[in-house]
């Protein structure tokens, strides 16, 4: 069985990756179209692989529409 290595991202890291504002990320989360955060104590963290997968999906959809 393949091991999956998870990395937690802080909000500022997510914002840097996706290039969106904090408010826009939370709107997407609320709409169910962006990965939800995981509560760790008082903090919110995102799984890096989920955010990267979401980005890959957005690229794929964009490429299909452009074709």
C-alpha positions in Angstrom: 0.0 0.0 0.0 1.3 3.4 -1.0 1.9 5.9 1.8 0.2 9.3 1.4 2.2 12.2 2.9 0.0 15.0 4.0 1.0 18.6 4.5 -1.1 21.2 6.3 -1.3 24.6 4.7 -2.1 27.9 6.6 -4.6 30.2 5.0 -1.8 32.6 3.8 -0.1 29.6 2.0 -3.5 28.7 0.3 -4.0 32.3 -0.8 -0.5 32.4 -2.3 -1.1 29.1 -4.1 -4.4 30.0 -5.6 -4.0 33.8 -6.0 -7.4 34.6 -4.4 -8.4 36.8 -1.5 -9.3 35.4 1.8 -13.0 36.4 1.3 -13.1 34.7 -2.1 -11.6 31.4 -0.7 -14.2 31.4 2.0 -17.0 32.1 -0.5 -15.8 29.1 -2.6 -15.7 26.9 0.6 -19.2 28.0 1.5 -20.4 27.2 -2.0 -18.8 23.7 -1.7 -16.5 24.3 -4.7 -13.2 24.6 -2.8 -11.7 22.1 -0.3 -12.9 22.7 3.2 -10.4 23.4 6.0 -9.6 21.1 8.8 -9.9 22.5 12.4 -6.8 21.8 14.4 -7.3 23.3 17.8 -8.2 27.0 17.2 -6.6 27.0 13.7 -7.9 26.2 10.3 -5.6 24.2 7.9 -6.0 22.9 4.4 -4.6 19.7 3.0 -2.0 20.6 0.4 -2.9 17.7 -1.9 -6.6 18.7 -1.9 -5.8 22.3 -2.8 -3.4 21.1 -5.6 -6.0 18.7 -6.9 -8.6 21.5 -7.0 -6.2 23.6 -9.0 -5.6 20.7 -11.4 -9.3 20.3 -11.9 -9.7 24.1 -12.6 -7.0 23.9 -15.2 -8.5 20.8 -16.8 -12.0 22.4 -17.0 -10.5 25.6 -18.5 -8.5 23.7 -21.1 -11.6 21.7 -22.1 -13.7 24.9 -22.5 -10.9 26.4 -24.6 -10.7 23.4 -26.9 
